Every structure is written in structure tokens, then in C-alpha cells.
């Protein structure tokens, strides 16, 4: 049996085993405390056929991708600044990055709500600054690994700075951009849950809050699984094709 098929069977079998354990351990007649897989998946299906769910899903999705894009762009800009102006390296890597890494996520959420109010912009702002240190860490490695000799050779052939960036620097940084995007995309969905609860009334996390307020545990758990499904769809149809295209373009 090919290795890929055996790995797939093991992975799918583990998922089925976990669902079976969930079904066996869920207490009967006590769906409020610990709903079983049947109740949860019924709630999940009902959620996906509800038109209002599409509105909340689109709101969460565009905010996640916007924050990933902004965080990646800022991370790349800061990393390139340290190469262009070496004096800034200590400020960015030894001061700014540690502060961003250690600053509490809830702190960003509360500050965003105070400064910007409750809006989509607030959620994007919060997610961007929480994701920024992860993107910066990836681009730090990429910029440090840029081949100076290769750039100098390109310049010796009369390449203008803009063409050097597009033809040499960007292809060299592409793997790090893909890694930054993957990390930020995964973290963004975790952050979105907290940000949406405090800063907006639209999004899948807001549906979780509504379900908890109504004491609908199955719906709340279904909303969590919905985020997992949305994450996997985005990774499969957006992140993976983009990574493949960047890798092919090197």
C-alpha cells in the first residue's frame, strides 16, 4: 500500500475513533453540559444552511485575510528596514518584536475597542498587531538569508533597484512569505474569537456568544467546529494554491 494512502487511512481512522469516543462518553439526556456528536453535527448542518450564517462567515473571513495581509506587509517592511538601515535592527528586533510578542491579546482587544470603538476596523487592527510579531519573525530569517553577492551581481548587470526587488529579492523571500502567511492565518482564527466578542456584532465568534447566552451548548460547539471547517477550506483553496504559485514562480 502506498505510504500516502496508509497515512491518509491512519489519519481518517483517528478522527473516526475520536468521534466514537465522543459519542460513547457523552452523557445521555444532558446535552446542555456535554452534547454528543449527533446533536452537535445537527446544529452544525442547521448553521450552514442558515442564510444569516453566510453573512457572519464572510465578515470573519475578510477580516482574517485582511489582517494576515497587513501583518505580512508590515513584517516585511520592518525586516527590510533593518537591512536598509542597520541602526534600526536593535530597535525592531530587540525592542519592538519582544513587546509585540508578550503584549496580551486581550490588551490589544480592549485598547482597540477604546480607541476605535466597535467596528470591523477594530477587529482588523487588533488581529494585525497580534499577528505582526509572527510575520516579522519569518521575514527576519528571510531578509537575513538574502544573498548579498547575488544582489550585487544583479546590480552589476545594470538592473534597476525595482527590478532587483522583483526578480531577485522577492523570489528569495517567497518561502518565508508563505510560512508567515500560514502561521498568521492559523493564529488569526484563534484571535478572531476574542476580537469579535468585544469589538463587533458580526462574525462566527459572535454566533458562539449568542449560543452561550441562550445556553445552547450544541450550537456553541457547532460554531467552534464551523471555524475549523472554514479554516480548512481557506487553507485548501487559498493558502495552498498561493503557496504553490509562489513556489513555482521562484
N, C-alpha and C positions, 0 to 999 in steps of 0.2 A: 504494500500500500504506500503510495507517495507520502512523503513527510508532511506536505501541506495539508493533505486530506486528513491524515491522522491527527494533526494539530487542531484542525477545524472540528473534528469529531470530539476530541477531548474538551475543547472549549465549549461547544454546544451541550455536551453531556454535563459539564459542570453547572451550566446555567439551569438545565432541567433538574439537576439534583438539588440545587438551592431552592428552586420553586417548590419541589416536592417537600423539602424540609420545612419551608414556609407554610405550606398547606397543612402539614401534619402537626406543626407546633402552634398554629393559630387557634386560639380558644373558640369553641363553638358558641354562637349566640352572644358574643361580646365584641362585635365589630367596632365599637367605639374605642376600645383600648388597643386592639391589635387586629385590624381587618385582615382577612385571608386574601389569597391571590385572586379568587373568583370575584369577590366584592371590589377589590382594587382594580382589576382589569375591566370590570363592567363600568366603573367610574371613569377609567381612562378612555374607553371607547366612547362613552357618552360625551366626554370632554372634547374629543377630536371631531365629533360631528356637530358640535355646537358652534354656530357662526360667530358668536362673541369670542370664542376661544382663539379664532384666527386673528382677530384684532389685537388681543393681548400677546399672542405669539409674535406677530410682526413687530410689535412695539419692542419686545425684548430682543428679537433678533437684530434689528437695525442698530439698536444701542450697543449690543455686544460687538458687532463688526465695526462700528464707528469708533468705539473705544480702542479696539485692537489696532486699527489703522492709525489713530492719533498717537497711541503709546509707542508703536513701532517707529513712526516718523520722528517723534521726539527723541526716542532712544538712539536712533541712527544719527540725528543731528548732534546730540550731545557727544556721542562717541567720535564722530568726525571732528568735532570742535577740539577734542583733546589731541588729535593728530595734527590739526592745523595750528593750534595754539597750545603747545605742550605745557605752558604755565597753568593751564586750566585743569590738568589731569588730577592734581591733588584735590582741587575743589570739587570736581564732579565725582570722582571715584572714592575719595576718602571722606567726603562730607555729604554731598547730596545723595549719593546712592545708599549709604547706610541709613540715613534719615528716612528715605522713602521706603526702604525695606522694613524698618522697625516701626514706622508710624502705624498706629492701629487703623484697621479698615473702618471700624465704626467711627473713629475720629474724622476720617475723610467724609463719611456719610453725614455726620452731624454738621460739620463745617460747610459742606456743600448745601445742605438744607438751609443753614443760616444765611450764607452769602447769596445763594441763587434762588432760594425758595424751592417749591415742589414742582419740578418740570423734567422733561426728557433731558434737557441740557445738564441739569444737576446730576442725573444718573451717569451720563457720558463723562462728565467732569470727574466724578468720583471713581468710576471704573478706570479711566485713563491714568490717573495718578497712582492708583494701586497697581496697575499693570506696568507702569513705566520702569521700575527697577528691574523687572524680569526681562523686558526688552533691552534695556541698557546693558545688562549682563551679557546677553548674547552678542550684541553688536560690539561690545568691548573686545571680546575674543576675536571677532571678525576683523575689526579695524587693526588690532594688534598684529594679526596674521597677514595683512596686506603686504605683498612682495614689493618692497621699495625698488629693487633692481628692475622688476618688470614695469613698474610705473615710469621709471627713468628711461627705460628702453623705448617705451611708447612715446614719451615726450621727445626723445631724440629723433624720432621719425616725423616730427612736426605735428603730432596730434595736439589739437587744442584741448584745454582743460576740460571742457564739457564732453568732448568725445572720449577723453581718458576715463572719465567717470562712467560713461555709458558702456564703453567697450571693454574696460579692464576692471575697474573698481566694483561696479555693480555685479558682474558675474562672479567675482571672488567673494562678494558678500552675500550672494543669493542663498547658500546653505544656512547661513546664520539668520537671514531674514525668515526663512522657512521655520527654523527652530524657534525663533522669537514668536512668530505667528501661532505656532502650535501651542506653545506654553501659555501665551496670553489668552488664546481662545478658550483653553480649558479653565484657567483661573477666572476669566471674565464671567463665566456662567455661575461660578460659586459666589463671586462678588455681587452679581446681579440680584441674587436673592435678598441680600441685606440692603442694597441700594434702593431697590424698588419698594421695599416695605416702608422706608422712611421718606422717599423723595418723589413718589409718583403714585398714581392710582390706575396705572396700566401696566400690564406685564404678567407673565406666568407666576412670578413670585407673589404678586398681589392676589392672584386667584388662590394661592396657598393660604394667604392670610384670611381671605374671606371664608375658605373652608374651615379653617381653625376657629374662626369667630362663630361659625354655625355649628361647631362640634361635629363636623363631617370628616372623621379621620380618614376614611377611604378616599374621599376626594382630595384631601391634603396629600396623602401618599401618592395618589394618581398624578397630582401636579408635579411631584418630585420625579416620578417616572417619565412624565411628559418632557421635563427638562432634559433628562437623559436621552430620550428619543430625538428631540430637536438637536441636541449636541451631536449625536451620531450622524444625523442627516447632514448637518452643516459640515462636519468633518469629511464625510464621504463625498459630497457633491461640491464643496467649495474649497476646503483646505487641501485635500489630497490632489485634486486637479491643478490647483495653483502651485503646489509643491512640485508636481510632475512637470509642469510647464517651465518653472524656474530652473529645475534641474536639467531639463532638456536644452534650455537656452544657454547653458554655460558653455 
